[in-house]
Amino acid sequence: MIHPFKELRKLFPTLTNTIHLSSCSQSAISLTVKDAIDSYLQSWTEKGMDWEGWMKEVQNAKNEFARLINADSDEIAVLSSVSDAASSFASALTFSTGRNKVVTTDIDFPCVGHVWLSHERRNAKVTFLPPEEDSTIQFQSYERAIDSNTVVTSIPHVSYYNGFKQDLKQLSYLAHSKGSYLFVDAYQSAGSVVIDVKDSDVDALVAGAQKFLLGIPGIAFMYIKRELANSLQSLTTGWFSRQNPFAFTNQILDYANGTRRFDTGTPPMINAFAARAGISLLNNIGVESIESYLKHLSSICIEAAQKHQLEIASPLDLDQKGSNTALRIKSASKLEAYLKSQGIIVAARNDVLRIAPHFYNTEDEVIKAVEAIAHALITK
Ligand SMILES: Cc1ncc(COP(=O)(O)O)c(C=O)c1O
């Protein structure tokens, strides 16, 4: 297949001397994002302070994230990590007896589980759905677990471990049929898989900028459906949660309308410059075409891994996986370090090595990485 985004590779200078396949952890730096970060530093240097310009860029970043997931801008809050965003959402829920069950999974990134467990002291009862042998969760497990006592069902869209992808529309329908909200951690899907919060009808969705969104850590976005947001009050708050942050009245806590009430303190401005640039690049390319190319790279990766008899921990059905193809390897971290010394960047987690391409990667890079892994396993 001819690389549909070949021309865009020149935006990523590091690709000339490294094979960068770790978008499930940190994507490659683009000139677009670098220029955006530089423009923050330049405005600071030249103007001393540019509050209006910096805040405008935070709003622009929200707008781009909203466009990415088909939300409205006033349905997006900006926080500093997925952990923060999940904590803030969880703190706004009530765990009253009779409606205090949290259904989550053992394939979630642990920070999400930690957040729900911290609410056990507020009467939450947390159920973790165990994965099947192939590290997936079957829809029937959700059907069995979600009941009329469930206040929230909390799932990853795509698993950080093996890229297993879940059907948000089907799960939101099930959750809502029992009166439960659906909270989605989309950190491993945003930017690489099409997300439409209106069509899938999820209640809340979070993602940070460091992975497929092409940005840097320190910023995360949280979507909450407008009507739901207006009915919630987070226990973590700040002056940017207020109707008018500049009212400077200590004794009035009037939450802003919409999801902006989940903003807290001064936003992560330089991170927003990077996030805006990264997400707008993705929006301009179109995530639909990115997703379809990444499916193709998945098939190339699976084929190469099978040829070298490597154990694949990801689903083989391309409709059930995101970009990440995980290979089961005992000393994955050691191998990650060795490959890095050879200019190949992949990402280890426990017993898997994850190959997670983005639109800028080529078939050849994926095949070379798999061959290097197979070769290292024989010779090391
Ligand atoms: C799916 C997923 N959720 C959450 C996190 C952690 O996010 P944060 O560090 O922003 O809290 C990660 C990090 O790898 C992740 O892959």
The ligand as an ORCA input file, in Angstrom:
! r2SCAN-3c Opt
* xyz 0 1
  C      -5.490      4.311     29.049
  C      -4.671      5.172     29.985
  N      -5.302      5.868     30.935
  C      -4.632      6.631     31.802
  C      -3.257      6.708     31.773
  C      -2.554      7.574     32.778
  O      -2.928      8.905     32.556
  P      -2.421     10.094     33.482
  O      -0.975      9.860     33.739
  O      -2.679     11.309     32.634
  O      -3.240     10.092     34.707
  C      -2.545      6.001     30.796
  C      -1.075      6.093     30.736
  O      -0.379      5.343     30.142
  C      -3.279      5.198     29.892
  O      -2.679      4.478     28.939
*
